[in-house]
Each structure stands twice: as structure tokens, then as C-alpha cells.
Amino acid sequence: MDIRGGAGQERQGGAGREWPGMYCDLYLMRHGQTLWNAEGRMQGRLDSALTDLGRRQARQQAALVRGIDAIRISSPLGRAVETAEIVFGGASFLTDDRLAEIDIGRFSGHLIDDLRRQEPEFFRGDRLAWYDSAPGGEHFRGLQHRVGAFLAELSQPALIVTHGITLRMLRVLAMGTGADRLGELTVEQGAVHVVRGARHEVWRPRDP
């Protein structure tokens, strides 16, 4: 999909950069809570619907980004599209396969607690390290390649609805901190992670 001028697959309703700070402003949003999030079940490229809380989180994000002049792009996975439809309030948006969640191979669809108990060798060390060794998965190198290509093509500020690990990769590449820092980053549902000029901040809804 060509995102340089806004053309691409639209839904109604690689030359790389050489140093951080060259990227356009990014307004990054993780999809709202899903049924599998609530269960502790790993999704990867699989999917489940948003919960009532997830839809409420998407409405919070909509309020936070209202009025921002930027291209609107979402992962094509159902939970992200459902979130984007709420966030963008029925306005059209693009989807890009490069914003999909990291593929976790045969771990997809399993409860994380079961995986930790049955295959503990994958869960030693850094809390996110297992994403880089999941059998049959994409691993960080593959994710970095496609996310880097997406960022290199982007030529305007962007409102992006994506996923937890993919959002982290977008952040580290845009800030120039390296994929080895993924495990240090947190991602919040219902908030907006803003990266401008290689600096990161989190926008959260105000307390009632």
C-alpha cells in the first residue's frame, strides 16, 4: 500500500531513514481490550472481538485524537479495525498489513499461563523475549523489517491503530533506540502513544 500520498486500501465508516527525528509525527494506539486479552489468551494473527471495556477504551482514544490533522491507518486485523471504526468516528481510513501484530506461530490461541507452565524454556529472561523465539513465529527481525518499511514510506503525520508488540517496534524505530529495548516499554490501552522528534509521551483520558 502506498501511504505517501494517502492512496491504498480504504475502508469507509524503502529507503530507510538514517537518524531518529526524521519520521513524521506518530499517534499510536493499541486496539481496545478483547475477549482473549481478558482471558490471557495469546492472539498474534488470530482475533477476538472487543469487550465492553475495549469499546470504551476506543471511545477514550477518539476523544484524545479529535481534531488532529493526520492520515488514518489501521492494522487489518479485526480487533484493530473495530477499534479504528470507533476512534475515527465513521471517517474513512486505510489498512496496512505491515501494522498487523507479530505472528507468534503455534503459540497463537493458547493461554499464556498454560504456555509458561508447559514450555518454560521459552519464558526465561526478558518478559518479551519469547516473542522472538515462538516456534513458527515471525520473530523480531521479521517485524522490524516490515515496520521499518512502513515508516520509511510514511511522509505525513499519522494516526495509527495497531497492536502491543507492533506498537513497541514502531516506537523504538522512530526513536532510534533499537529493538533490544522492546522489553522496557509499556503500552496502554485507551491511551495514545505520541512520538514526535524522537520523543515519546502518553496521552491519557482525564479523570472524570
N, C-alpha and C positions, 0 to 999 in steps of 0.2 A: 504494500500500500504506500502511495506517495503522500507524505504528510507535509511536504514543503510548502505546498500551496493550498492544502486542505482537501485535496481530491482523494478519493478512496472509497471503500465500502462504507455506506452511510446508513444509519438506522434513524427512522423518524420516531416522534412521540415524545558506499560507505567510505566516504572519507571520514576518519575519526577526528576528534578534537585533541589538541596537543596539550592543553593545560586546563585545570579546573577554572570555572568562572566564565568560560566561553559559551556555556549552554544557556538556552533561553530559560526564563522563569518557569519552574515546575510547581504545580499544585497537585500533590499526590494524595490519593485517597484509597485506603483499603476498603473492599466491599464490607457491607454490614454483616453482623453475626448470622451464621447459617445454622441449620439444624445439626449438621455434622460438627461445626465448631462447638456447639453447646454439648455435644456428646463426647468431644475429644477424639473424633474420627478424622483421619487424615484424608484430605481431598485431592491435592495435586491437580491433575487434569480431569478428575471426576467432579461431580457437582451435587449440591443440595440447595434447597430453597432458603431464602431469608426467613428468620424468625421475626416475631413482632418487634423484638428489640433491634434486630438488624434493620428493619424498615424505619424505625425511629432514629437509629444512628444515621441512616442515609438522609433523612429529613434535616438532621442537625448539620450535616455536611452541606446540604443545599443552602441553608441559611448562611453558612460561613463563606461560601464562594459566590453568593449572589452579587451580580454587578461586575464581576471580573471579566474583562475582555480577553478571551483566550480560546484557542481551538479546543474542542471537547473530544476526548478519545477514551475508549474503554477496552479492556480485555474482552474477548468474545465469549468467555465462559459465562454460563447462565447467572451465577450469583453476582458477577460484576455488572452484567447488563441490567439485571433487576435493580441493582443499586444505582447505576447511571441513569436509568429512566426516572428515578426519584430525584436524584441530585440535580439533573439538568431540566427538570420540570416540564418534560414533554418536548423540549427543544431537540433538534436532530444532533446526532453525534456519530463519530467514526468508531469503528472497531479495528484493532490491530492484533494479529496473532502473537506478535512479539511481546505483548503485555500479559499473556497468559501466565498462570502460575507455573513454577518449576515442576517438571514431571518427576514424580518420585517412584516410578516403576511399580514393582509388586507390593510396595508398602501402601499404595493407594487403596482407600476404602477401609483400612484397618484402624482399630482404636490404638492411640499412641501408648496407652498403658499396657496393652497386650504386646505390642512390639518391643517395648522396653523389657518386659519380662521374658519374652520368648527369644529375642535376639539381642541380648545386652551388649554384644561386641560392637554393634553399630552406634551405641549411645554413650560411649566414653568420650571424655574431653569436652570441647566446646559444645554448648547446648544446641547449636545448629549444625554441627559437623556431620550429622547423619544424613542431611540433605545431599551432601557431597559424596556419599558412598551408598545410597539406597540402590539395591540391586535392580538393574534395568532402568535406572533413572537418568535424568538429563545431566545432573551434577552442575556445579557452579561454573565450570568452563563453558558449557553449552549455554547456560543462562546469560553469562556475561557477554558472550558473542552476540546473541540476538538483541539484548537490551542495549548494548553499545551501538549496534547498527541503527536501532530506533532513535537513540539520542543524536547520533551523527546526522540523521536525516531531518531532525526537527529544526525548524527555522523560525518558530514563533512561540510565545508563551502558551502553555498547555495545561488544561485541567484533565487529570488522568485518574481513572478508576481502575485499580489493579488488585494485587494480592500481596500477602505479607512478605514472602521472600523476594518476589519480583520488585516490590516497592523498596526494599532494602538495597537491592542491587542498583536500581535507578539512583538512589541517594548516594551510594559510595562512588559510583562512576561520575555523577555530576559534581561531586565534591572533591574528587581526586584522592580519596582516602584508601582505595584498594579493597578488593573482595575479602581479604583476610580480616576485615573489620566487621563483617556482617553480624557476627555473634554478639557484638557490643551494642547493636542498635535495637531499639524497641519500636513497635508500630502500634498505633492506637486506632481502633475502630470508632467511627463517629467523629473523627478529627481530620484535620488537613495538615499534611507534612509539606512545608513550603521550602523549596531550595532556590535561592537567588544569590548569584555571585559567589557560589561555592559555600554559602552559609545556610544553615538549616534552622527552622523554627517550627513549632507546632501551634496551630490554631485550634482551640477547643471551644465548645459552646459555653456561653456564660451560665453561671448558676442561676436558677430561677429566682 
